[in-house]
Amino acid sequence: MSANNQILIKYKKPSYFVLDKDIEAKDKYGYPVGNAKTLEKAVAIANAYLKKNMVEYGIRIKLPKKK
């Protein structure tokens, strides 16, 4: 059985949101895992989640495009 998911860290002012996202789902969002004010704290939340849950495709970080 496949977990078919990944952890998505998405920046949206003023926080980083950590989501458990099904990669086949067409929606933009996933199951909320947590949020943090810094990228380092968001990665720490994602790593703690990875230790306790099955995640098949690892962590993806989506940052805003530079202007």
N, C-alpha and C positions, 0 to 999 in steps of 0.2 A: 504494500500500500504506500502511496506517495503522499507526502504532505503538500506538495505543490504550492508552497508559499515562500515569501521572503519578507524580511524586515525592511521597511521603508522609513528612512529619516527624511522628513520634508520640512523645509524652512518656510515659515509664514510669519511675518512680523507679529509679535516680537519673540516668537518661540520656535523651537525645533520640535516637531511632532513625530513620535515613534509609533509606527503602525505595523501590524501583522497583516500583510496583503496577500490574497489569493491571486496568483499571477494570471489565471485564466478568467477572472472576473472582469467585467467590462466597466465596473464602477471605478471612480478615481480614488476612493478611500478604502481602508481596511479596518480591522479591529484595532481600536486604540490601545496602545500598551503604556504610553506615558508621554510626558513632554518636559522640556528643559529649556533653560535660557541660553545654554552654550552647547556647541557641537560636541565637546568632550563629554559633557554630562549625558547628552542624548545617546552617544555611543556606549557609555557605561550602562545605561538603561537597556539598550539593545543587547549588549553582551550578557547581562543578567537574565534577560528573557531567553536568550539562546541556550543557556545552561539548563533551564527548566522545561523548555518546550522544543518540539521537533520542528526545525525550519530547514527546508530543502535547499533553497537558493541563496542563503546568506543575507548580508546586509547591503542595501543600496542607499546611497545618499543623494538626494535631489536638492540642489542649491539653486537660488534664483540666478538668472542670466545676468552677466555684467553688462551695463549700458555703455 
